């Protein structure tokens, strides 16, 4: 996503539930490109639980985020309290380089060499609300 259309399901600049206009879960499995001029002291992701009990914040110097919300999750094993985990029961936010960056010279380089070692930082905070 280079620029999300305002009001589309990809416009996550303001807090919202991950649901469509009919209240059904909206499927996500996409890469979001982050603003290269952003203030690195501000989190790129803030997620709050639907009951307001917890908040996750993520800071990164990476140029992109992969966001996936369990479109194909189907875990038959029982989890905590005997709970099962089906479609849309989870989400993943992964800071990353641009997909296929090795084959696109105009993307930030992902090449790692002795003179250019891999280095990046990510901070994650999970706190009660």
C-alpha positions in Angstrom: 0.0 0.0 0.0 1.7 3.2 -1.1 -1.2 5.4 -0.1 -4.4 4.2 1.4 -7.6 5.6 -0.1 -9.3 7.6 2.6 -12.1 5.6 4.1 -10.9 2.3 2.6 -10.2 -0.7 4.8 -6.5 0.1 4.3 -6.8 3.6 5.8 -5.7 2.8 9.4 -4.4 6.3 10.2 -7.2 6.7 12.8 -8.3 4.1 15.4 -11.0 1.8 14.0 -12.3 -1.8 14.4 -11.0 -4.2 11.8 -14.5 -4.7 10.3 -16.3 -3.8 7.1 -19.3 -1.6 6.8 -21.6 -4.6 7.6 -19.7 -5.4 10.8 -18.0 -8.5 9.4 -14.2 -9.0 9.9 -12.1 -7.4 7.2 -9.3 -9.6 5.8 -5.8 -8.2 5.8 -2.6 -9.7 4.4 -0.6 -6.8 3.0 2.5 -4.6 3.3 2.2 -1.0 4.4 4.9 1.3 3.3 5.9 3.7 6.1 6.7 7.4 5.6 10.5 7.6 5.2 10.4 11.1 6.8 8.5 10.0 9.9 9.5 10.9 13.5 11.1 7.7 14.8 10.2 8.6 18.4 6.5 8.0 17.5 5.1 4.5 17.3 4.1 3.3 13.8 1.5 0.9 15.3 -0.9 1.3 18.2 -3.4 -1.5 18.7 -5.9 -1.6 21.5 -7.9 -4.6 22.6 -11.6 -4.3 21.9 -12.3 -4.3 25.7 -9.7 -1.6 26.2 -7.7 -3.8 28.6 -4.4 -3.7 26.7 -2.5 -1.7 24.2 0.4 -2.7 21.9 2.8 -0.1 20.5 5.5 -0.7 18.0 8.4 1.5 16.9 10.8 0.6 14.1 13.3 2.0 11.7 12.3 -0.4 9.0 10.6 1.0 5.9 7.5 -1.3 5.9 5.1 -3.3 7.9 3.4 -6.6 7.0 -0.1 -6.8 8.5 -2.0 -10.1 8.7 -5.1 -10.8 10.7 -5.6 -14.6 10.6 -7.5 -15.0 7.4 -6.6 -18.7 7.2 -6.0 -19.4 10.9 -7.7 -22.7 11.9 -6.0 -24.2 15.0 -7.8 -27.4 16.0 -5.8 -27.8 19.3 -7.4 -26.2 22.3 -5.7 -23.2 23.9 -6.1 -21.3 27.2 -9.3 -22.2 28.9 -10.1 -24.8 26.2 -10.6 -22.0 23.7 -10.2 -22.8 20.0 -8.7 -20.3 17.5 -10.3 -19.9 14.1 -10.3 -17.3 11.4 -9.6 -13.7 12.5 -8.6 -14.9 16.0 -5.1 -13.3 15.7 -3.1 -10.6 14.0 0.5 -10.1 13.1 2.4 -6.8 12.7 5.9 -7.4 11.3 8.3 -4.7 10.6 10.3 -5.5 7.4 12.1 -4.3 4.3 10.1 -3.9 1.1 9.1 -7.3 -0.3 11.2 -8.2 -3.3 13.6 -5.3 -2.6 16.5 -7.3 -4.0 15.0 -7.0 -7.5 14.1 -3.4 -7.4 17.0 -0.9 -7.3 14.8 2.0 -6.4 13.8 0.2 -3.1 16.0 0.6 0.0 18.8 -2.0 -0.3 18.5 -5.3 1.7 22.0 -6.4 0.7 24.2 -7.5 3.7 27.9 -7.4 3.2 30.9 -7.1 5.6 31.1 -3.4 4.9 27.3 -3.1 5.3 26.2 -5.3 8.2 22.5 -5.8 9.0 21.3 -3.5 11.7 17.9 -2.3 12.7 15.8 -1.7 15.8 12.3 -2.4 16.9 10.6 -1.7 20.2 7.4 -3.2 21.3 5.4 -2.2 24.4 2.4 -4.1 25.6 0.7 -2.4 28.5 -2.5 -2.6 30.4 -4.8 0.3 29.6 
